[in-house]
Amino acid sequence: MNSKIGRAMSAGLWLSATLSLLAGCGGSQTTSTLAMMPQTPAGSASGSRRGSWMAPDAKHQDLLYISDLATSDVYVYAYRSGALEGTLTGFSAPHGECVDAAGDVFITNTNAASVLEYAHGGSSPIATIQDPNQSPAGCSIDPTTGTLAVTSVGGTQGSSPGNVAVYKNAKGAPKIYSNASFYSYVKCTFDATGNLFVDGTAHTGNFEFAELPAGGKTLGTVTLSQSIQIAGAVQWDGKHVAVEDQGVASQGSTIYRFAISAGNGRKVGTASLGGSTDVIQPWINGMTVVGGDATGAIFYWHYPAGGAAYKTMPGVAAPVGATVSVGS
């Protein structure tokens, strides 16, 4: 199965839930039927319509959150055991995810032009951050200030380019940033000193990368020493900026590590996500990177080594975003 869930987003197209599921990438062929999407594996999350719920012990565990475009739900697993601890419902195309220092989880609600915030292990949102007339797809929290950055793949119904919205203290009206080379802004990350890094695509679909320095006013272009085919996750791993290439066809996904200075990114490492076909937003958690693949499985890989997954568990039909929130 050569479905590429994120292709519509990466090409700067309108990211409705249906288009995200149906968009394909296999070189010259595009799938056009929902039946081509992977089905939910036996024993995995099933997209129950009973509403949001969370197990009583969830708050005391490290939790893995996985968003599913097929059901528009977010499934919450015990990070170590893989047991399903809860389901969050009521989204309209949940996509990228991020977490703050308190363990609160932020989930981009793409088709509803908003970001929902949940307390660790909570079953109801504690805040809703509006991203008016946009299609939010990625987010990150500045560890130095609590500022929230949200990337958008484009205006409502693809009517205009996307942007980066930055919310002081993760609330209120945002400051908006853009770069003339971008059409869609896909994912982002703050580093340890508050510099913001963003990936995305030009109108042509070509990969773009940029930096908003801490305290800066301009989202400036950064040139990377490694070509990226399809924009994926961007995350600060504690030492370097990790930029994911979703990959093309059978190549699978790869994370490249960069040392970035003065508008240039020098590659210092590579972590292949072995066995993957398309991981849209994996999450680096210390010495592990975890994420859902287009096949529906959820993989755990060693980081920064990469290679073959050391743990695999049944997942969801169309996994997209992932994050890990640490319990008390």
Secondary structure, DSSP 8 states (H G I E B T S, - for coil): --B-TTHHHHTT----HHHHHH-B-SSS-----GGGS----TTS----SS--EE-TTGGGS-EEEEEETTTTEEEEEETTT--EEEEE---SSEEEEEE-TT--EEEEEGGGTEEEEE-TT-SS-SEEEE-TTEEEEEEEE-TTT--EEEEEEEEGGG-S---EEEEGGG-SS-EEE--TT-SEEEEEEE-TTS-EEEEEE-TTS-EEEEEE-TT-S--EE-EESS--SSEEEEEE-SSSEEEEE--SGGG-EEEEEEEEETTEEEEEEEEEEET-S-BSS-EEETTEEEEEBTTS-EEEEETTT-EE-SEEE---SSEEEEEEE---
